[in-house]
Amino acid sequence: MLKDTSRLCVAKVPFFNHLTHEEMVKIAERSTHKNYRKGEIIIHDGDPLDYLYIVHQGRVKIYQVFESGKEQLLRILEPGEFMGEMAIFTKKEMDSYAEAIEKSEICAIHRDEMQLLMKEHPSIALKILEQFSKRLDQTEKLVGELSSKDVEMRIATYLVELVGKNKQLDIVLPMSKKDLASYLGTTQETVSRRLSTFQTNNWIVQDGHRKIKIMDLEALKQVAVLE
């Protein structure tokens, strides 16, 4: 039996980490593990969802592709985050793609196993619903910003939120500028131009492709028009 809880993929997940070590080990024993290369598709749009997928190592992007070929990034999953939670409650097909954006290890727990776990530990179901509710809020917020804010406001809002999340002015974009553009509903060229304008205004300093130092957070907040 594993003695180091940190080695268990389920230990990083919000709806499992309140359980005892022994309980988490039993859950981990019910999961399967698979490694993915950078750029490899984990789940395709239209695939049946039979598992809860947990990112143990690496990062995964979730995105949709429209008939026009345009890609809309929905979220980036970090270690401890998950996808396919709707599969726990009902049979469903994937309505987006999941792609490893770096070498990743994924743990998967089948729907039947998850339903047994929720019967054994009802608190798991409540915590899953809590996480699902947070995701709905994030999705609604993204849709609202795409429809009501211009590109400059969206980029400024995103930078301000990263500062809040990391609690420091030196930030690293968690995705490429191409993916950031997809997430914000614009083009990579537009993102680069707006960031260059922010730098010209002495609001930020860019260091390489992803490192950014915020020099004037208040100016960014005014552009973002945060409520």
ABEGO torsion letter per residue (X at the ends): XBABAAABAAAABAAAAABBAAAAAAAAAABBBBBBBBGBBABBBGBBBABBBBBABEBBBBBBBBAAGBBBBABBBBBGBBBGAAAAABBBBBABBBBBABBBBBBBBBAAAAAAAAAABAAAAAAAAAAAAAAAAAAAAAAAAAAABBAAAAAAAAAAAAAAAAGBABBBBABBAAAAAAAAGBBAAAAAAAAAAAAAAGABBBBEAABBBBABAAAAAAAAGBX
